[in-house]
């Protein structure tokens, strides 16, 4: 059940609660929506000021609940946040991404290599799922562990 919050302090208090599972950030042309999934409610804060939204994004707790969906409308698995505590949360994201790759509706994967990171984009019937790997060795292992039935395109 959703609830809309208007105060930033109240939103940050909810983000620090133990039952806060994930934070999703959706940006559109005029506003930024912050959504926190807790055990009973989905809390939403809508901000029109982009500078305040950026400050709020930086002040959110990074205890594995930040899943950034900046500028994407489709659901995505994103590891764009800085990984100081990389291992546990990143490994869980990799496992989840591989489960998506094994689904029947997964058609193709595009692998884009930048200088610093590698992006894996899986096209399924409804959504495009994205995983960004900053570690090149893990990206190579992930590439090898993708199912052979998936059409692979390296860009």
KELUMBA-602707 format. One line per field, with one value per residue: x, y, z of N, C-alpha, C in turn; residue number from 0. Coordinates in steps of 0.02 Angstrom, whole numbers. Example, Ala and Ser with C-alpha at 12.3 -4.5 7.8 and 13.67 -1.06 7.14 Angstrom:
<pts>
n_xx = c(660;642)
n_yy = c(-284;-112)
n_zz = c(390;354)
ca_xx = c(615;684)
ca_yy = c(-225;-53)
ca_zz = c(390;357)
c_xx = c(660;645)
c_yy = c(-165;2)
c_zz = c(390;394)
resi = c(0;1)
</pts>
This chain:
<pts>
n_xx = c(42;35;109;120;249;294;395;570;653;575;568;704;719;636;705;815;766;751;669;668;685;723;773;711;748;675;689;611;568;528;526;589;568;572;569;533;535;460;416;275;226;243;337;334;420;411;509;536;643;799;930;911;861;972;1058;984;989;1125;1131;1063;1059;1186;1173;1158;1029;1007;948;970;875;898;846;796;653;615;627;782;935;1052;1217;1273;1302;1432;1543;1600;1588;1589;1576;1466;1338;1354;1382;1259;1179;1236;1202;1063;1051;1100;999;895;947;935;802;655;604;711;801;919;1087;1178;1343;1434;1586;1670;1800;1816;1717;1602;1454;1311;1173;1019;894;729;559;474;551;710;852;987;1156;1295;1463;1602;1722;1840;1885;1784;1682;1722;1712;1575;1528;1568;1488;1361;1211;1225;1124;1081;1083;1228;1298;1436;1486)
n_yy = c(-59;109;262;437;550;709;777;792;752;657;560;520;464;354;285;241;144;-26;-111;-63;-104;-74;65;160;265;375;472;598;720;837;812;717;556;472;314;209;44;-36;-154;-147;-36;63;199;362;502;653;762;922;1007;992;1001;984;856;784;802;735;606;577;575;464;306;187;47;-69;-51;36;55;115;196;293;395;289;204;74;-74;-106;-187;-118;-69;54;132;184;60;26;-72;-195;-338;-428;-371;-349;-477;-537;-463;-504;-640;-629;-566;-666;-761;-696;-698;-832;-851;-895;-797;-716;-642;-586;-527;-380;-326;-199;-121;-5;113;103;18;-121;-147;-248;-290;-361;-414;-443;-505;-402;-304;-216;-266;-208;-223;-157;-180;-141;-207;-284;-418;-492;-460;-527;-660;-665;-648;-769;-856;-836;-901;-1015;-1014;-886;-746;-660;-499;-401;-239)
n_zz = c(0;-46;16;21;56;118;183;193;299;369;269;261;388;377;278;348;430;493;421;293;130;-5;-108;-236;-370;-477;-617;-706;-833;-759;-622;-479;-415;-264;-199;-67;-17;111;242;258;186;34;21;-45;-108;-189;-281;-347;-361;-429;-376;-239;-242;-286;-176;-79;-131;-114;24;64;151;118;132;56;8;-94;-250;-396;-518;-613;-740;-812;-865;-867;-763;-685;-646;-554;-527;-504;-396;-285;-240;-97;-1;-83;-104;-44;-80;-217;-266;-243;-330;-452;-453;-459;-582;-668;-651;-714;-843;-873;-892;-990;-1075;-1103;-1229;-1292;-1259;-1234;-1231;-1170;-1169;-1073;-1031;-893;-844;-873;-961;-951;-1043;-1041;-1147;-1121;-1140;-1096;-1025;-1017;-943;-844;-796;-717;-715;-623;-604;-702;-712;-648;-734;-849;-805;-782;-911;-969;-898;-943;-1016;-1155;-1248;-1262;-1368;-1404;-1409;-1434;-1398)
ca_xx = c(0;79;99;162;281;311;453;633;677;536;589;769;708;608;758;862;734;774;626;675;717;755;757;714;748;652;693;579;588;514;533;624;530;609;521;563;495;465;377;203;208;289;337;354;435;420;546;542;708;849;988;891;854;1040;1082;949;1016;1190;1124;1030;1105;1210;1180;1131;960;1001;944;958;844;901;832;768;584;611;664;851;979;1104;1270;1306;1324;1501;1547;1653;1575;1571;1568;1403;1282;1369;1373;1187;1155;1259;1160;996;1057;1106;933;857;975;913;730;635;591;773;817;987;1126;1228;1398;1468;1646;1696;1867;1815;1667;1569;1381;1276;1103;980;828;676;500;445;598;781;886;1055;1203;1358;1517;1663;1779;1848;1892;1717;1643;1741;1682;1503;1519;1576;1435;1296;1188;1244;1065;1071;1120;1274;1325;1485;1490)
ca_yy = c(0;167;323;492;590;775;803;756;720;598;511;493;421;291;251;212;92;-94;-146;-32;-153;-45;133;168;336;382;541;617;787;891;794;655;518;426;264;162;-14;-63;-215;-137;18;92;270;401;573;683;825;959;1039;941;1005;952;784;756;800;681;543;566;565;400;255;141;-18;-121;-40;86;28;177;189;359;406;229;191;3;-99;-123;-204;-68;-65;117;163;169;-1;20;-139;-224;-410;-460;-346;-357;-548;-550;-434;-546;-700;-609;-552;-730;-791;-663;-721;-901;-853;-914;-739;-680;-652;-569;-487;-336;-314;-137;-110;63;111;87;-32;-160;-149;-305;-274;-419;-397;-492;-488;-339;-256;-220;-267;-184;-232;-123;-212;-102;-252;-317;-491;-518;-451;-581;-721;-661;-659;-840;-893;-824;-961;-1016;-1003;-814;-713;-612;-446;-360;-173)
ca_zz = c(0;-51;55;-3;108;93;218;180;362;381;219;281;446;352;240;396;469;479;373;227;87;-64;-128;-308;-389;-547;-640;-769;-852;-712;-551;-460;-367;-221;-174;-18;-3;178;249;250;140;-14;35;-103;-100;-255;-275;-409;-362;-446;-331;-176;-256;-288;-107;-45;-157;-82;96;79;177;66;163;13;-12;-147;-318;-433;-583;-641;-811;-843;-847;-857;-706;-700;-591;-564;-477;-517;-334;-269;-201;-47;23;-147;-110;-29;-119;-288;-282;-245;-393;-507;-452;-483;-654;-702;-650;-768;-906;-884;-904;-1057;-1117;-1117;-1300;-1310;-1212;-1264;-1185;-1189;-1128;-1067;-1003;-822;-825;-925;-953;-979;-1052;-1063;-1175;-1109;-1178;-1074;-999;-1030;-878;-851;-740;-731;-677;-624;-601;-767;-705;-633;-796;-894;-778;-794;-983;-981;-865;-974;-1052;-1226;-1291;-1269;-1422;-1374;-1452;-1400;-1428)
c_xx = c(45;58;146;185;301;374;514;658;640;555;656;763;681;661;807;831;759;732;627;716;755;731;763;707;729;653;653;595;580;527;572;582;576;558;558;513;510;419;303;185;263;284;366;365;448;453;552;611;763;910;972;885;923;1070;1049;975;1083;1184;1086;1080;1122;1220;1147;1059;953;1003;924;929;845;892;805;696;576;646;734;886;1039;1154;1309;1331;1396;1504;1608;1648;1549;1545;1497;1347;1293;1360;1299;1157;1175;1217;1090;998;1062;1039;889;881;951;838;714;626;653;796;891;1021;1175;1280;1436;1526;1666;1767;1868;1768;1640;1495;1354;1202;1066;912;781;614;471;497;669;816;960;1095;1268;1411;1579;1726;1784;1853;1824;1673;1659;1712;1607;1487;1522;1519;1366;1275;1205;1184;1051;1113;1162;1299;1374;1492;1547)
c_yy = c(62;224;376;533;656;804;759;720;656;542;480;448;353;251;217;157;23;-129;-113;-78;-122;26;136;242;339;456;548;690;841;875;730;621;471;379;216;105;-38;-124;-205;-86;32;168;307;473;600;751;857;991;986;943;973;877;750;752;744;613;526;552;501;349;205;72;-72;-109;7;52;87;162;256;357;344;220;116;-18;-119;-144;-161;-71;-1;151;143;109;0;-50;-181;-295;-436;-436;-355;-430;-566;-522;-476;-610;-685;-597;-617;-768;-761;-688;-792;-906;-869;-854;-696;-695;-642;-530;-445;-320;-252;-126;-36;57;87;30;-68;-162;-211;-286;-334;-396;-456;-468;-420;-286;-267;-214;-250;-199;-199;-152;-169;-145;-292;-392;-523;-513;-508;-648;-722;-674;-733;-881;-879;-886;-959;-1004;-929;-787;-658;-563;-404;-294;-134)
c_zz = c(0;-5;28;57;78;125;207;242;377;332;238;342;424;315;287;438;448;426;304;183;29;-74;-204;-324;-462;-564;-704;-781;-799;-640;-542;-406;-330;-191;-128;-7;67;183;238;197;89;-5;-26;-84;-170;-245;-344;-417;-373;-400;-264;-185;-257;-217;-68;-67;-124;-8;114;105;122;93;121;-8;-70;-215;-362;-501;-619;-716;-846;-821;-832;-793;-727;-637;-600;-508;-487;-453;-320;-222;-157;-17;-34;-142;-101;-75;-194;-309;-287;-310;-453;-510;-480;-558;-694;-703;-705;-835;-923;-898;-977;-1103;-1129;-1188;-1315;-1255;-1252;-1212;-1210;-1141;-1131;-1041;-931;-803;-886;-910;-988;-982;-1080;-1086;-1161;-1146;-1159;-1058;-1024;-963;-888;-787;-760;-684;-680;-626;-666;-763;-690;-695;-845;-871;-791;-867;-1000;-951;-892;-1013;-1126;-1273;-1303;-1326;-1393;-1426;-1412;-1437;-1396)
resi = c(0;1;2;3;4;5;6;7;8;9;10;11;12;13;14;15;16;17;18;19;20;21;22;23;24;25;26;27;28;29;30;31;32;33;34;35;36;37;38;39;40;41;42;43;44;45;46;47;48;49;50;51;52;53;54;55;56;57;58;59;60;61;62;63;64;65;66;67;68;69;70;71;72;73;74;75;76;77;78;79;80;81;82;83;84;85;86;87;88;89;90;91;92;93;94;95;96;97;98;99;100;101;102;103;104;105;106;107;108;109;110;111;112;113;114;115;116;117;118;119;120;121;122;123;124;125;126;127;128;129;130;131;132;133;134;135;136;137;138;139;140;141;142;143;144;145;146;147;148;149;150;151;152;153;154)
</pts>
